[in-house]
Amino acid sequence: MRSPQLAVCLLRCISSLLSAPALLLAQLLVRAVHYALRNMAKSKAALTAGRTAANAIYVPPATQAAIDTQSGILHAHEKDYKTAFSYFFEAFEQQHALGERRTALLALKYMLLCKVMAGSPEDVAPVLAAKAGLAYQGPDLDAMKAVATASAERSLAGLQAALEGYGPQLKADAIVASHLEALYDTLLERNLGRIIEPFSRVETAHVAQLIGLPLALVERKLGQMILDKQFEGTLDQGAGCLVVYDKGAQEKLYSCSLDTVRNLTKVVDALATSNKAKLAAA
């Protein structure tokens, strides 16, 4: 039996027992299952149901911290990092007060991740310098500090070095790993944009050499950036070049192309009308 089916069976069994605390914990478990399967709609629905159940009963601080952590995870997935940070902060304070170092460290790690992903890596150092942050110094926070430094410097090499140097702290957590993958893509786009900015035409091999990445990866990313309208241009596969257009020039080319098509249509219509008239006369 698959995990979602097991979760549904669990909810039915607990609902029949009329145990609100057990139902709350089951809803949190179901949310985690659906999140792992990337079914965000059902994950949010399970969390909402869990919050509804929590409103009717006394919720222990540890359980409330778990609810806040899961709420933060969902908001971070939706790129609402400011709200996610608030939830993780609440979870961290509760876990810290309870002396739950492992879960408190995890919440603190997610707080720092939100700062980096929100484009404020400079805020990581003040959080770590606070009294609560100093109590959790170690490899996990060193890893997030390295990520923040790479983000601030817009350094792909720095981020790659952090991922390799702190693999267990960054890659083992699926949530951190997924957000860092998005950060890597963002840094890659920014670095490529900075490299191609002075050029109107440049060999893609030269761009790959400057950024220090495989040619196939660079070409694929440039094509994606063109499709996403991040800049106007085209990849000349035959010549192995990237052609970058000025926005005004591209718009003029587009309008001229449309005028050419319209004029050709008129010419074809006129020829067709003329031929019909000649055939009718014959």
C-alpha positions as protocol buffer text, in pm:
chain_id: "A"
residue {
  index: 1
  type: MET
  ca { x: 0 y: 0 z: 0 }
}
residue {
  index: 2
  type: ARG
  ca { x: 137 y: 342 z: -93 }
}
residue {
  index: 3
  type: SER
  ca { x: 200 y: 624 z: 157 }
}
residue {
  index: 4
  type: PRO
  ca { x: -105 y: 840 z: 61 }
}
residue {
  index: 5
  type: GLN
  ca { x: -336 y: 541 z: 97 }
}
residue {
  index: 6
  type: LEU
  ca { x: -185 y: 457 z: 435 }
}
residue {
  index: 7
  type: ALA
  ca { x: -232 y: 818 z: 543 }
}
residue {
  index: 8
  type: VAL
  ca { x: -600 y: 813 z: 444 }
}
residue {
  index: 9
  type: CYS
  ca { x: -653 y: 488 z: 637 }
}
residue {
  index: 10
  type: LEU
  ca { x: -479 y: 640 z: 938 }
}
residue {
  index: 11
  type: LEU
  ca { x: -704 y: 947 z: 931 }
}
residue {
  index: 12
  type: ARG
  ca { x: -1017 y: 733 z: 909 }
}
residue {
  index: 13
  type: CYS
  ca { x: -912 y: 516 z: 1203 }
}
residue {
  index: 14
  type: ILE
  ca { x: -824 y: 814 z: 1422 }
}
residue {
  index: 15
  type: SER
  ca { x: -1142 y: 1002 z: 1326 }
}
residue {
  index: 16
  type: SER
  ca { x: -1347 y: 705 z: 1444 }
}
residue {
  index: 17
  type: LEU
  ca { x: -1174 y: 728 z: 1785 }
}
residue {
  index: 18
  type: LEU
  ca { x: -1280 y: 1093 z: 1822 }
}
residue {
  index: 19
  type: SER
  ca { x: -935 y: 1185 z: 1953 }
}
residue {
  index: 20
  type: ALA
  ca { x: -860 y: 1547 z: 1857 }
}
residue {
  index: 21
  type: PRO
  ca { x: -490 y: 1545 z: 1964 }
}
residue {
  index: 22
  type: ALA
  ca { x: -425 y: 1224 z: 1770 }
}
residue {
  index: 23
  type: LEU
  ca { x: -613 y: 1364 z: 1469 }
}
residue {
  index: 24
  type: LEU
  ca { x: -397 y: 1678 z: 1478 }
}
residue {
  index: 25
  type: LEU
  ca { x: -76 y: 1473 z: 1474 }
}
residue {
  index: 26
  type: ALA
  ca { x: -215 y: 1256 z: 1193 }
}
residue {
  index: 27
  type: GLN
  ca { x: -294 y: 1566 z: 983 }
}
residue {
  index: 28
  type: LEU
  ca { x: 63 y: 1690 z: 1030 }
}
residue {
  index: 29
  type: LEU
  ca { x: 191 y: 1350 z: 918 }
}
residue {
  index: 30
  type: VAL
  ca { x: -38 y: 1355 z: 612 }
}
residue {
  index: 31
  type: ARG
  ca { x: 87 y: 1704 z: 524 }
}
residue {
  index: 32
  type: ALA
  ca { x: 446 y: 1582 z: 536 }
}
residue {
  index: 33
  type: VAL
  ca { x: 361 y: 1284 z: 312 }
}
residue {
  index: 34
  type: HIS
  ca { x: 190 y: 1498 z: 48 }
}
residue {
  index: 35
  type: TYR
  ca { x: 470 y: 1756 z: 60 }
}
residue {
  index: 36
  type: ALA
  ca { x: 727 y: 1484 z: -3 }
}
residue {
  index: 37
  type: LEU
  ca { x: 518 y: 1375 z: -303 }
}
residue {
  index: 38
  type: ARG
  ca { x: 500 y: 1741 z: -420 }
}
residue {
  index: 39
  type: ASN
  ca { x: 120 y: 1746 z: -395 }
}
residue {
  index: 40
  type: MET
  ca { x: 100 y: 2100 z: -260 }
}
residue {
  index: 41
  type: ALA
  ca { x: -279 y: 2131 z: -273 }
}
residue {
  index: 42
  type: LYS
  ca { x: -336 y: 1829 z: -47 }
}
residue {
  index: 43
  type: SER
  ca { x: -43 y: 1929 z: 172 }
}
residue {
  index: 44
  type: LYS
  ca { x: -196 y: 2271 z: 236 }
}
residue {
  index: 45
  type: ALA
  ca { x: -539 y: 2116 z: 292 }
}
residue {
  index: 46
  type: ALA
  ca { x: -397 y: 1877 z: 553 }
}
residue {
  index: 47
  type: LEU
  ca { x: -222 y: 2163 z: 735 }
}
residue {
  index: 48
  type: THR
  ca { x: -542 y: 2371 z: 732 }
}
residue {
  index: 49
  type: ALA
  ca { x: -735 y: 2076 z: 875 }
}
residue {
  index: 50
  type: GLY
  ca { x: -466 y: 2037 z: 1140 }
}
residue {
  index: 51
  type: ARG
  ca { x: -491 y: 2404 z: 1236 }
}
residue {
  index: 52
  type: THR
  ca { x: -869 y: 2371 z: 1261 }
}
residue {
  index: 53
  type: ALA
  ca { x: -829 y: 2075 z: 1494 }
}
residue {
  index: 54
  type: ALA
  ca { x: -572 y: 2267 z: 1699 }
}
residue {
  index: 55
  type: ASN
  ca { x: -814 y: 2556 z: 1757 }
}
residue {
  index: 56
  type: ALA
  ca { x: -1052 y: 2326 z: 1947 }
}
residue {
  index: 57
  type: ILE
  ca { x: -800 y: 2179 z: 2193 }
}
residue {
  index: 58
  type: TYR
  ca { x: -500 y: 2266 z: 2404 }
}
residue {
  index: 59
  type: VAL
  ca { x: -189 y: 2228 z: 2190 }
}
residue {
  index: 60
  type: PRO
  ca { x: 140 y: 2152 z: 2367 }
}
residue {
  index: 61
  type: PRO
  ca { x: 425 y: 2391 z: 2278 }
}
residue {
  index: 62
  type: ALA
  ca { x: 618 y: 2116 z: 2097 }
}
residue {
  index: 63
  type: THR
  ca { x: 318 y: 2041 z: 1874 }
}
residue {
  index: 64
  type: GLN
  ca { x: 259 y: 2411 z: 1810 }
}
residue {
  index: 65
  type: ALA
  ca { x: 623 y: 2443 z: 1709 }
}
residue {
  index: 66
  type: ALA
  ca { x: 575 y: 2154 z: 1464 }
}
residue {
  index: 67
  type: ILE
  ca { x: 271 y: 2333 z: 1314 }
}
residue {
  index: 68
  type: ASP
  ca { x: 470 y: 2656 z: 1277 }
}
residue {
  index: 69
  type: THR
  ca { x: 760 y: 2470 z: 1116 }
}
residue {
  index: 70
  type: GLN
  ca { x: 535 y: 2301 z: 862 }
}
residue {
  index: 71
  type: SER
  ca { x: 359 y: 2631 z: 788 }
}
residue {
  index: 72
  type: GLY
  ca { x: 697 y: 2790 z: 726 }
}
residue {
  index: 73
  type: ILE
  ca { x: 796 y: 2509 z: 491 }
}
residue {
  index: 74
  type: LEU
  ca { x: 484 y: 2561 z: 278 }
}
residue {
  index: 75
  type: HIS
  ca { x: 526 y: 2940 z: 266 }
}
residue {
  index: 76
  type: ALA
  ca { x: 890 y: 2899 z: 166 }
}
residue {
  index: 77
  type: HIS
  ca { x: 784 y: 2664 z: -114 }
}
residue {
  index: 78
  type: GLU
  ca { x: 554 y: 2943 z: -239 }
}
residue {
  index: 79
  type: LYS
  ca { x: 851 y: 3186 z: -219 }
}
residue {
  index: 80
  type: ASP
  ca { x: 687 y: 3389 z: 58 }
}
residue {
  index: 81
  type: TYR
  ca { x: 1010 y: 3393 z: 253 }
}
residue {
  index: 82
  type: LYS
  ca { x: 916 y: 3679 z: 484 }
}
residue {
  index: 83
  type: THR
  ca { x: 614 y: 3492 z: 622 }
}
residue {
  index: 84
  type: ALA
  ca { x: 810 y: 3166 z: 630 }
}
residue {
  index: 85
  type: PHE
  ca { x: 1081 y: 3333 z: 839 }
}
residue {
  index: 86
  type: SER
  ca { x: 820 y: 3446 z: 1091 }
}
residue {
  index: 87
  type: TYR
  ca { x: 687 y: 3092 z: 1131 }
}
residue {
  index: 88
  type: PHE
  ca { x: 1035 y: 2944 z: 1166 }
}
residue {
  index: 89
  type: PHE
  ca { x: 1123 y: 3212 z: 1422 }
}
residue {
  index: 90
  type: GLU
  ca { x: 818 y: 3120 z: 1633 }
}
residue {
  index: 91
  type: ALA
  ca { x: 909 y: 2751 z: 1607 }
}
residue {
  index: 92
  type: PHE
  ca { x: 1271 y: 2822 z: 1703 }
}
residue {
  index: 93
  type: GLU
  ca { x: 1176 y: 3021 z: 2013 }
}
residue {
  index: 94
  type: GLN
  ca { x: 942 y: 2747 z: 2136 }
}
residue {
  index: 95
  type: GLN
  ca { x: 1188 y: 2465 z: 2071 }
}
residue {
  index: 96
  type: HIS
  ca { x: 1471 y: 2664 z: 2228 }
}
residue {
  index: 97
  type: ALA
  ca { x: 1263 y: 2727 z: 2541 }
}
residue {
  index: 98
  type: LEU
  ca { x: 1182 y: 2355 z: 2562 }
}
residue {
  index: 99
  type: GLY
  ca { x: 1547 y: 2262 z: 2529 }
}
residue {
  index: 100
  type: GLU
  ca { x: 1488 y: 2069 z: 2206 }
}
residue {
  index: 101
  type: ARG
  ca { x: 1823 y: 2145 z: 2048 }
}
residue {
  index: 102
  type: ARG
  ca { x: 1785 y: 1928 z: 1738 }
}
residue {
  index: 103
  type: THR
  ca { x: 1450 y: 2075 z: 1622 }
}
residue {
  index: 104
  type: ALA
  ca { x: 1550 y: 2425 z: 1736 }
}
residue {
  index: 105
  type: LEU
  ca { x: 1867 y: 2403 z: 1525 }
}
residue {
  index: 106
  type: LEU
  ca { x: 1661 y: 2290 z: 1227 }
}
residue {
  index: 107
  type: ALA
  ca { x: 1424 y: 2587 z: 1266 }
}
residue {
  index: 108
  type: LEU
  ca { x: 1721 y: 2824 z: 1296 }
}
residue {
  index: 109
  type: LYS
  ca { x: 1874 y: 2673 z: 984 }
}
residue {
  index: 110
  type: TYR
  ca { x: 1549 y: 2732 z: 793 }
}
residue {
  index: 111
  type: MET
  ca { x: 1540 y: 3092 z: 921 }
}
residue {
  index: 112
  type: LEU
  ca { x: 1883 y: 3156 z: 772 }
}
residue {
  index: 113
  type: LEU
  ca { x: 1777 y: 2986 z: 448 }
}
residue {
  index: 114
  type: CYS
  ca { x: 1481 y: 3224 z: 421 }
}
residue {
  index: 115
  type: LYS
  ca { x: 1709 y: 3524 z: 463 }
}
residue {
  index: 116
  type: VAL
  ca { x: 1933 y: 3401 z: 182 }
}
residue {
  index: 117
  type: MET
  ca { x: 1647 y: 3314 z: -52 }
}
residue {
  index: 118
  type: ALA
  ca { x: 1476 y: 3649 z: 15 }
}
residue {
  index: 119
  type: GLY
  ca { x: 1785 y: 3825 z: -116 }
}
residue {
  index: 120
  type: SER
  ca { x: 1908 y: 3943 z: 225 }
}
residue {
  index: 121
  type: PRO
  ca { x: 2218 y: 3729 z: 293 }
}
residue {
  index: 122
  type: GLU
  ca { x: 2367 y: 4017 z: 490 }
}
residue {
  index: 123
  type: ASP
  ca { x: 2106 y: 3952 z: 762 }
}
residue {
  index: 124
  type: VAL
  ca { x: 2249 y: 3607 z: 833 }
}
residue {
  index: 125
  type: ALA
  ca { x: 2545 y: 3735 z: 1037 }
}
residue {
  index: 126
  type: PRO
  ca { x: 2332 y: 3939 z: 1284 }
}
residue {
  index: 127
  type: VAL
  ca { x: 2104 y: 3638 z: 1344 }
}
residue {
  index: 128
  type: LEU
  ca { x: 2405 y: 3417 z: 1416 }
}
residue {
  index: 129
  type: ALA
  ca { x: 2558 y: 3682 z: 1641 }
}
residue {
  index: 130
  type: ALA
  ca { x: 2249 y: 3694 z: 1863 }
}
residue {
  index: 131
  type: LYS
  ca { x: 2260 y: 3514 z: 2197 }
}
residue {
  index: 132
  type: ALA
  ca { x: 2031 y: 3232 z: 2081 }
}
residue {
  index: 133
  type: GLY
  ca { x: 2231 y: 3188 z: 1761 }
}
residue {
  index: 134
  type: LEU
  ca { x: 2561 y: 3160 z: 1947 }
}
residue {
  index: 135
  type: ALA
  ca { x: 2422 y: 2865 z: 2145 }
}
residue {
  index: 136
  type: TYR
  ca { x: 2391 y: 2656 z: 1828 }
}
residue {
  index: 137
  type: GLN
  ca { x: 2726 y: 2718 z: 1660 }
}
residue {
  index: 138
  type: GLY
  ca { x: 2848 y: 2420 z: 1461 }
}
residue {
  index: 139
  type: PRO
  ca { x: 2874 y: 2270 z: 1111 }
}
residue {
  index: 140
  type: ASP
  ca { x: 2508 y: 2334 z: 1024 }
}
residue {
  index: 141
  type: LEU
  ca { x: 2530 y: 2707 z: 1086 }
}
residue {
  index: 142
  type: ASP
  ca { x: 2877 y: 2724 z: 929 }
}
residue {
  index: 143
  type: ALA
  ca { x: 2721 y: 2571 z: 616 }
}
residue {
  index: 144
  type: MET
  ca { x: 2447 y: 2835 z: 605 }
}
residue {
  index: 145
  type: LYS
  ca { x: 2707 y: 3108 z: 664 }
}
residue {
  index: 146
  type: ALA
  ca { x: 2905 y: 2980 z: 361 }
}
residue {
  index: 147
  type: VAL
  ca { x: 2588 y: 2980 z: 149 }
}
residue {
  index: 148
  type: ALA
  ca { x: 2507 y: 3336 z: 258 }
}
residue {
  index: 149
  type: THR
  ca { x: 2859 y: 3452 z: 168 }
}
residue {
  index: 150
  type: ALA
  ca { x: 2834 y: 3293 z: -178 }
}
residue {
  index: 151
  type: SER
  ca { x: 2493 y: 3453 z: -234 }
}
residue {
  index: 152
  type: ALA
  ca { x: 2617 y: 3796 z: -126 }
}
residue {
  index: 153
  type: GLU
  ca { x: 2913 y: 3768 z: -363 }
}
residue {
  index: 154
  type: ARG
  ca { x: 2695 y: 3617 z: -639 }
}
residue {
  index: 155
  type: SER
  ca { x: 2959 y: 3345 z: -660 }
}
residue {
  index: 156
  type: LEU
  ca { x: 2868 y: 3017 z: -826 }
}
residue {
  index: 157
  type: ALA
  ca { x: 3208 y: 2876 z: -729 }
}
residue {
  index: 158
  type: GLY
  ca { x: 3147 y: 2975 z: -368 }
}
residue {
  index: 159
  type: LEU
  ca { x: 2807 y: 2807 z: -361 }
}
residue {
  index: 160
  type: GLN
  ca { x: 2947 y: 2494 z: -524 }
}
residue {
  index: 161
  type: ALA
  ca { x: 3230 y: 2488 z: -269 }
}
residue {
  index: 162
  type: ALA
  ca { x: 2978 y: 2520 z: 14 }
}
residue {
  index: 163
  type: LEU
  ca { x: 2771 y: 2232 z: -125 }
}
residue {
  index: 164
  type: GLU
  ca { x: 3080 y: 2013 z: -156 }
}
residue {
  index: 165
  type: GLY
  ca { x: 3232 y: 2113 z: 178 }
}
residue {
  index: 166
  type: TYR
  ca { x: 2908 y: 2084 z: 375 }
}
residue {
  index: 167
  type: GLY
  ca { x: 2732 y: 1806 z: 185 }
}
residue {
  index: 168
  type: PRO
  ca { x: 2577 y: 1631 z: 488 }
}
residue {
  index: 169
  type: GLN
  ca { x: 2442 y: 1961 z: 624 }
}
residue {
  index: 170
  type: LEU
  ca { x: 2305 y: 2094 z: 293 }
}
residue {
  index: 171
  type: LYS
  ca { x: 2223 y: 1799 z: 67 }
}
residue {
  index: 172
  type: ALA
  ca { x: 2081 y: 1555 z: 322 }
}
residue {
  index: 173
  type: ASP
  ca { x: 1786 y: 1785 z: 399 }
}
residue {
  index: 174
  type: ALA
  ca { x: 1551 y: 1772 z: 100 }
}
residue {
  index: 175
  type: ILE
  ca { x: 1398 y: 2112 z: 183 }
}
residue {
  index: 176
  type: VAL
  ca { x: 1733 y: 2291 z: 205 }
}
residue {
  index: 177
  type: ALA
  ca { x: 1861 y: 2109 z: -105 }
}
residue {
  index: 178
  type: SER
  ca { x: 1560 y: 2210 z: -318 }
}
residue {
  index: 179
  type: HIS
  ca { x: 1591 y: 2578 z: -225 }
}
residue {
  index: 180
  type: LEU
  ca { x: 1966 y: 2578 z: -283 }
}
residue {
  index: 181
  type: GLU
  ca { x: 1905 y: 2430 z: -627 }
}
residue {
  index: 182
  type: ALA
  ca { x: 1680 y: 2728 z: -701 }
}
residue {
  index: 183
  type: LEU
  ca { x: 1950 y: 2961 z: -560 }
}
residue {
  index: 184
  type: TYR
  ca { x: 2207 y: 2800 z: -789 }
}
residue {
  index: 185
  type: ASP
  ca { x: 1984 y: 2866 z: -1092 }
}
residue {
  index: 186
  type: THR
  ca { x: 1936 y: 3227 z: -984 }
}
residue {
  index: 187
  type: LEU
  ca { x: 2309 y: 3284 z: -940 }
}
residue {
  index: 188
  type: LEU
  ca { x: 2375 y: 3116 z: -1274 }
}
residue {
  index: 189
  type: GLU
  ca { x: 2130 y: 3348 z: -1449 }
}
residue {
  index: 190
  type: ARG
  ca { x: 2280 y: 3656 z: -1282 }
}
residue {
  index: 191
  type: ASN
  ca { x: 2635 y: 3555 z: -1373 }
}
residue {
  index: 192
  type: LEU
  ca { x: 2541 y: 3476 z: -1733 }
}
residue {
  index: 193
  type: GLY
  ca { x: 2359 y: 3808 z: -1760 }
}
residue {
  index: 194
  type: ARG
  ca { x: 2665 y: 3992 z: -1632 }
}
residue {
  index: 195
  type: ILE
  ca { x: 2896 y: 3810 z: -1877 }
}
residue {
  index: 196
  type: ILE
  ca { x: 2686 y: 3864 z: -2191 }
}
residue {
  index: 197
  type: GLU
  ca { x: 2592 y: 4224 z: -2108 }
}
residue {
  index: 198
  type: PRO
  ca { x: 2881 y: 4388 z: -2306 }
}
residue {
  index: 199
  type: PHE
  ca { x: 2829 y: 4172 z: -2615 }
}
residue {
  index: 200
  type: SER
  ca { x: 2596 y: 4186 z: -2913 }
}
residue {
  index: 201
  type: ARG
  ca { x: 2741 y: 3862 z: -3048 }
}
residue {
  index: 202
  type: VAL
  ca { x: 2959 y: 3616 z: -2856 }
}
residue {
  index: 203
  type: GLU
  ca { x: 3064 y: 3255 z: -2891 }
}
residue {
  index: 204
  type: THR
  ca { x: 2887 y: 3030 z: -2640 }
}
residue {
  index: 205
  type: ALA
  ca { x: 3215 y: 2842 z: -2587 }
}
residue {
  index: 206
  type: HIS
  ca { x: 3372 y: 3168 z: -2471 }
}
residue {
  index: 207
  type: VAL
  ca { x: 3083 y: 3229 z: -2229 }
}
residue {
  index: 208
  type: ALA
  ca { x: 3123 y: 2874 z: -2093 }
}
residue {
  index: 209
  type: GLN
  ca { x: 3496 y: 2932 z: -2048 }
}
residue {
  index: 210
  type: LEU
  ca { x: 3440 y: 3260 z: -1860 }
}
residue {
  index: 211
  type: ILE
  ca { x: 3184 y: 3111 z: -1622 }
}
residue {
  index: 212
  type: GLY
  ca { x: 3368 y: 2780 z: -1587 }
}
residue {
  index: 213
  type: LEU
  ca { x: 3079 y: 2548 z: -1671 }
}
residue {
  index: 214
  type: PRO
  ca { x: 3014 y: 2284 z: -1942 }
}
residue {
  index: 215
  type: LEU
  ca { x: 2911 y: 2423 z: -2280 }
}
residue {
  index: 216
  type: ALA
  ca { x: 2591 y: 2214 z: -2298 }
}
residue {
  index: 217
  type: LEU
  ca { x: 2472 y: 2348 z: -1961 }
}
residue {
  index: 218
  type: VAL
  ca { x: 2545 y: 2708 z: -2060 }
}
residue {
  index: 219
  type: GLU
  ca { x: 2363 y: 2677 z: -2394 }
}
residue {
  index: 220
  type: ARG
  ca { x: 2062 y: 2516 z: -2227 }
}
residue {
  index: 221
  type: LYS
  ca { x: 2045 y: 2790 z: -1966 }
}
residue {
  index: 222
  type: LEU
  ca { x: 2083 y: 3069 z: -2222 }
}
residue {
  index: 223
  type: GLY
  ca { x: 1800 y: 2918 z: -2426 }
}
residue {
  index: 224
  type: GLN
  ca { x: 1582 y: 2904 z: -2117 }
}
residue {
  index: 225
  type: MET
  ca { x: 1660 y: 3268 z: -2035 }
}
residue {
  index: 226
  type: ILE
  ca { x: 1563 y: 3371 z: -2389 }
}
residue {
  index: 227
  type: LEU
  ca { x: 1233 y: 3181 z: -2362 }
}
residue {
  index: 228
  type: ASP
  ca { x: 1168 y: 3343 z: -2023 }
}
residue {
  index: 229
  type: LYS
  ca { x: 1214 y: 3688 z: -2184 }
}
residue {
  index: 230
  type: GLN
  ca { x: 1507 y: 3774 z: -1957 }
}
residue {
  index: 231
  type: PHE
  ca { x: 1684 y: 3921 z: -2258 }
}
residue {
  index: 232
  type: GLU
  ca { x: 1624 y: 3946 z: -2631 }
}
residue {
  index: 233
  type: GLY
  ca { x: 1841 y: 3722 z: -2840 }
}
residue {
  index: 234
  type: THR
  ca { x: 1887 y: 3398 z: -3028 }
}
residue {
  index: 235
  type: LEU
  ca { x: 2126 y: 3103 z: -3025 }
}
residue {
  index: 236
  type: ASP
  ca { x: 2297 y: 3045 z: -3360 }
}
residue {
  index: 237
  type: GLN
  ca { x: 2369 y: 2673 z: -3327 }
}
residue {
  index: 238
  type: GLY
  ca { x: 2549 y: 2654 z: -3661 }
}
residue {
  index: 239
  type: ALA
  ca { x: 2800 y: 2924 z: -3573 }
}
residue {
  index: 240
  type: GLY
  ca { x: 2805 y: 2838 z: -3202 }
}
residue {
  index: 241
  type: CYS
  ca { x: 2719 y: 3196 z: -3111 }
}
residue {
  index: 242
  type: LEU
  ca { x: 2474 y: 3388 z: -2898 }
}
residue {
  index: 243
  type: VAL
  ca { x: 2325 y: 3692 z: -3070 }
}
residue {
  index: 244
  type: VAL
  ca { x: 2193 y: 3955 z: -2828 }
}
residue {
  index: 245
  type: TYR
  ca { x: 1949 y: 4218 z: -2952 }
}
residue {
  index: 246
  type: ASP
  ca { x: 1878 y: 4559 z: -2812 }
}
residue {
  index: 247
  type: LYS
  ca { x: 1517 y: 4569 z: -2701 }
}
residue {
  index: 248
  type: GLY
  ca { x: 1433 y: 4854 z: -2937 }
}
residue {
  index: 249
  type: ALA
  ca { x: 1599 y: 4680 z: -3232 }
}
residue {
  index: 250
  type: GLN
  ca { x: 1415 y: 4357 z: -3161 }
}
residue {
  index: 251
  type: GLU
  ca { x: 1080 y: 4535 z: -3144 }
}
residue {
  index: 252
  type: LYS
  ca { x: 1157 y: 4713 z: -3475 }
}
residue {
  index: 253
  type: LEU
  ca { x: 1254 y: 4385 z: -3640 }
}
residue {
  index: 254
  type: TYR
  ca { x: 930 y: 4227 z: -3521 }
}
residue {
  index: 255
  type: SER
  ca { x: 714 y: 4510 z: -3655 }
}
residue {
  index: 256
  type: CYS
  ca { x: 900 y: 4511 z: -3989 }
}
residue {
  index: 257
  type: SER
  ca { x: 850 y: 4135 z: -4020 }
}
residue {
  index: 258
  type: LEU
  ca { x: 477 y: 4176 z: -3962 }
}
residue {
  index: 259
  type: ASP
  ca { x: 459 y: 4450 z: -4228 }
}
residue {
  index: 260
  type: THR
  ca { x: 642 y: 4222 z: -4474 }
}
residue {
  index: 261
  type: VAL
  ca { x: 397 y: 3937 z: -4412 }
}
residue {
  index: 262
  type: ARG
  ca { x: 99 y: 4171 z: -4457 }
}
residue {
  index: 263
  type: ASN
  ca { x: 236 y: 4306 z: -4787 }
}
residue {
  index: 264
  type: LEU
  ca { x: 306 y: 3955 z: -4916 }
}
residue {
  index: 265
  type: THR
  ca { x: -49 y: 3856 z: -4827 }
}
residue {
  index: 266
  type: LYS
  ca { x: -185 y: 4149 z: -5025 }
}
residue {
  index: 267
  type: VAL
  ca { x: 30 y: 4056 z: -5326 }
}
residue {
  index: 268
  type: VAL
  ca { x: -83 y: 3693 z: -5315 }
}
residue {
  index: 269
  type: ASP
  ca { x: -449 y: 3800 z: -5285 }
}
residue {
  index: 270
  type: ALA
  ca { x: -410 y: 4040 z: -5579 }
}
residue {
  index: 271
  type: LEU
  ca { x: -252 y: 3768 z: -5796 }
}
residue {
  index: 272
  type: ALA
  ca { x: -527 y: 3524 z: -5703 }
}
residue {
  index: 273
  type: THR
  ca { x: -797 y: 3778 z: -5793 }
}
residue {
  index: 274
  type: SER
  ca { x: -623 y: 3854 z: -6124 }
}
residue {
  index: 275
  type: ASN
  ca { x: -599 y: 3485 z: -6217 }
}
residue {
  index: 276
  type: LYS
  ca { x: -966 y: 3428 z: -6133 }
}
residue {
  index: 277
  type: ALA
  ca { x: -1062 y: 3718 z: -6359 }
}
residue {
  index: 278
  type: LYS
  ca { x: -852 y: 3581 z: -6649 }
}
residue {
  index: 279
  type: LEU
  ca { x: -998 y: 3232 z: -6610 }
}
residue {
  index: 280
  type: ALA
  ca { x: -1351 y: 3375 z: -6609 }
}
residue {
  index: 281
  type: ALA
  ca { x: -1282 y: 3576 z: -6926 }
}
residue {
  index: 282
  type: ALA
  ca { x: -1142 y: 3271 z: -7104 }
}
